[in-house]
């Protein structure tokens, strides 16, 4: 199931995203008594996290992960973990064990990627080679059509036998979910705002385009796929 919604402005986008996320959290809690939610980094989702911090939810039943992470400590200004903690996770009573950050401290991104893969396998109780099913994965999209840390024409796009791999942004290492993990999700929600995203969106929604140039095209989850756009980003889409 694929839904594309163009909202009037960024605030309306965030309101719709909040409604969508709360609905999916409640479905997960009803069906499984637990919700696994992977967060997007970047700037777009921050107001959504701030809005989630105002909710009254059973935080002890919600487990937080990240779809990608810059290779910096959590207290670094670029850290996706740091942004989400400041906006939401550290201002509501999540049990600390419910927060599952990507490790970025060993000095070896590939080792940290493997460590996190093992952490996911243990949490989801899956065997090596089996792909965990996240309830909700939030994603953003860069001007270049990347998502998570799956950048155009990088090796990470080809990884099909791992859950976590090392992404590469202009030579900077990042940890990222792989396409197999993204595409196993019950629900993927893209949040995209701003006119600068229009050219990439046109390619992503075109009948044909090169997925290695526009990696977000390859996010085709077995569950639901939601694209929530503001007017500035989505105006030209048919
Ligand atoms: C990251 C994100 C990245 C982000 C896009 C969009 O670590 O930066 O995971 O994929 O979602 O670059 O970023 P903005 O929301 O800031 O436009």
Boltz pocket constraint, residues with backbone or C-beta under 6 A from the ligand:
constraints:
  - pocket:
      binder: B
      contacts: [[A, 40], [A, 41], [A, 42], [A, 43], [A, 44], [A, 45], [A, 68], [A, 69], [A, 70], [A, 80], [A, 139], [A, 140], [A, 141], [A, 142], [A, 143], [A, 146], [A, 147], [A, 148], [A, 149], [A, 191], [A, 193]]
      max_distance: 6.0
